[in-house]
Amino acid sequence: MNITYHSTRNDQLSYTASQAILSGIAPDGGLFVPSSIPTLPITLEELSSKTYQEIAFVVMKEFLSDFSDEEIKQSIQVYNEKFDTPAVTPLVKAGDFHYLELFHGPTIAFKDMALSILPQLMTISTKKNNIKEDIVILTATSGDTGKAALVGFSEVPHTKIIVFYPKNGVSEIQEKQMLTQKGNNVHVVSIEGNFDDAQTQVKQLFADEKLRAELEENQLRFSSANSINIGRLIPQIIYYVYSYAQLIKDNTIKAGESINVAVPTGNFGNILAAYYAKEMGIPINKLIVASNENNVLTDFFTSGTYDRNRDFILTSSPSMDILVSSNLERLLYHLSGNDTKLVAGYMNSLSQEGIYKITADMLTKASDFYANFASEKDVKDQIQRTNEEAGYIIDPHTAVAAFVANQYKEATDDQTEIVIASTASPYKFPLAVLEAAVANFSNDSLEASLQQLKELTGVPFPNAVNEALHDPILHDTTVKVSEMKEIVKKKLGLQ
Ligand SMILES: *Cc1c(COP(=O)(O)O)cnc(C)c1O
């Protein structure tokens, strides 16, 4: 079947996969959804003998209907080249759970799973649609997305990327990772403000008609690498299919047996990919939505009301500090039986009043999801407990998921095997991990902490750590929010 894409808010206009990837967001502000969710074309037994790359091909071919086999295979090469293990996403058993390690890419966070392949998909999409302009990626980041996007787009022909981050809003290692980024087409700018300020201004720049026209005169056009791009969602489905295949292969389950999946959730992209894997035919029973103290999703799945009118809390799992989970819009579309008018109404109410309530029927359909949250203390305790009981060190984001997975087990007595999406290497959040796992930890310097973490985990420094510690700092621009437009023009050579 030939899958096309349309907006969650209007199903009249249809786009090819490549057009949806290039546009990022639909013109009416909605997100692109597939015209139907394809069924896996091979059996679960057949899956179990396949490599990550082979499964990637099977999944992507179903969704990228205007890409040739050759183009998909060529894109998938990144999983051979940029990941530090042939398994790509190893599945590690520790204690009661199976941890799906999604952090073996160049920036040691799960964002690499999609952002390392998105540039290939975009480049192919520009050729396919005869786009002559160079692509300019603008991104605001609270840490992980920025570096993953920089690495992904660095030196990719006919692309440029500008990343904005809040000057005092990212961890020391995250900042070093970005400021050491090489590449003639990459720009990193810190702003005097918080992440929301950066994000809001980037959205305004995207919507700025005059700026768009100026770009066009200079053979440039904006595109977006953030997690609402369907080109980021599709590659994330692969690892859920792969983890199921691994569990059959190592005789943990028989083909057809159900598993549960627990995901530390922020923008709802990662867990939505698990939902798509389920809809494609992977026997996933419960989708466990794990939040930190910004628990807007826990309340939503419990009550049916989404209410963003609450305080924003800074936690030790910053990549999940979010009050508007953009990708939830796609789930609303599916739960409503593809009712674009209803979704448009909810989103309007969200932007006007910060709140909406779904129908009782939709809430019933959402019962595949279990949602709960971990407090800061729960996260700390979980890191310590997983180390003590299983000798396995997890980062704060993964700990949120492990804690909520335990809550689920206790609440239900369900003995189904649980796969936990392990979204960041502990090396990315050394202080939070050491404070939890080591009694009387004292923070002397970043280097000393990393060294201590190395002794604790027994895992050598990934490349990303060595680079952050030793590579020269290459970027040093800081601007006010009001100066972001000027700096974009300057970096693009428009003035
Ligand atoms: C982005 C991120 C998340 C949240 O993923 P979503 O797809 O936004 O729900 C969780 N953990 C880490 C480490 C991340 O970088």
The ligand as an ORCA input file, in Angstrom:
! r2SCAN-3c Opt
* xyz 0 1
  C      14.653     13.713     24.402
  C      14.906     12.824     25.541
  C      13.858     12.173     26.228
  C      12.398     12.393     25.897
  O      12.022     11.839     24.666
  P      10.685     12.319     23.944
  O      10.713     11.673     22.610
  O      10.774     13.826     23.852
  O       9.537     11.890     24.784
  C      14.197     11.314     27.268
  N      15.483     11.106     27.632
  C      16.501     11.727     27.006
  C      17.891     11.475     27.478
  C      16.271     12.590     25.938
  O      17.303     13.193     25.320
*
